[in-house]
Structures are given as structure tokens and as C-alpha cells.
Amino acid sequence: SQQGEEDPQALSIQEGENATMNCSYKTSINNLQWYRQNSGRGLVHLILIRSNEREKHSGRLRVTLDTSKKSSSLLITASRAADTASYFCATFGSSNTGKLIFGQGTTLQVKP
Amino acid sequence: DTGVSQDPRHKITKRGQNVTFRCDPISEHNRLYWYRQTLGQGPEFLTYFQNEAQLEKSRLLSDRFSAERPKGSFSTLEIQRTEQGDSAMYLCASSLLTKSYNEQFFGPGTRLTVL
């Protein structure tokens, strides 16, 4: 079963603009992760934010986490055409198994 | 390239045929996961191994599905009597169980099309 909703489902922007994607989840978490998937390929881990963190940065990525609202956002600043991909948030189903539960994803298109 | 490989990358089969996929994880990783992803959806967990032991299976994994990791290294996922609903991308991931969180590294996936 999917963990929650991602919003928007699709996003189209011009190169240089910022892109913001949102994710909601259902259960309590220890951490939340964001992954990128280029068309028809495997997933690449982008960033992890722990439940006691509110914001985290990595290069052009900024992730926020609001555990009271069970939501997270991913901001990509100064987007590039190479950022075109699908982005998924994921949480662990349980701390013992390590299995990931993914959202439905946001498809981002960055136009050159 | 994450270091996780999957073979084949694409498989087209007719309904009712059996198919087998292989996953080679990063060599020192003791956990291996299989996920299934249909078009427009996020990956869904199927099963996972810790070393050679299969420790959890999703309800998505019907009796027609079987997975093995015989020596705690590579893994195979077999689907018997394939159905059109089995058409999907099958993703494998591996991780190293440590005291802290274990990052999963994904392979490129095997795309299955059942005609």
C-alpha cells in the first residue's frame, strides 16, 4: 500500500525556476527520504531527514518535515533540464525490516 | 550506476509463461529487497532477505511468485503462469544493516511486459 499522497502529481517549469513538491504520510516515522527516478530507470537516494529535524539542505535541495502535519516538502532551487525526473518520498514500514513505503510521486519536467 | 545490477533489463512474455529475474546486490550488503512498480505509481514492497533468509513477504506476492537468495548473494524472482496484471517494473535494492538507518541502493529494474 502507498504511504500517502504527493502533490502535485505533475509539475512543469522553466530552467532556472524553483520546484516544490509535497508529500504526506500516514504513520509515525523515524525518518523520511526522497528519491529521484529518471525515466524507466532505478531510484537514486537524494536526501534523508530525521523526525527530530525540521529542515535539511543538500546542494540545491532543501527538505522540510512537519511531523505534526505528517508532511514533507522537497524544494529544488535553480532547476536544470537534468532535474527532469519523478520524485518520490518514502518512509520505512517498520524499523526492523527496512522496507520502504513510497508515495505516488511527482513528475517534474524542466524545460530548457 | 549504484552497483546493483539486474538482468534482464526488459522481458516480453506471453500470458501463462514463467519468467525469472536476477538481481546482483552490492557484494557486502546483507539485505536485499524486491519492489514492483506499475506505471505512474511509486514502488511497492514485495519481499526482502537478510542474508539467505526471506524474512517478509507482501500480500502482493501471490503463490505464483517465488524469490530466493540461495547463498546470501544474488537473488532470483520467479513468476509462474504470468498474467497481464504482472506487467510492471521489478526493482531490486540492497542495503547493509547497521545500527543506524540503512540506505537502499536500487538497481535499474527489469521491465516485464505480459502479452
Interface residues (C-beta under 8 A of the other chain):
Chain A: S1 Q2 N30 N31 Y35 G40 R41 G42 L43 V44 H45 L48 F88 A90 F92 G93 T97 G98 K99 L100 I101 F102 G103 Q104 G105
Chain B: T2 V4 R31 Y33 Y35 G40 Q41 G42 P43 E44 F45 Y48 L55 E56 M89 L91 A93 S95 L97 Y101 N102 E103 Q104 F105 F106 G107 P108 G109 R111
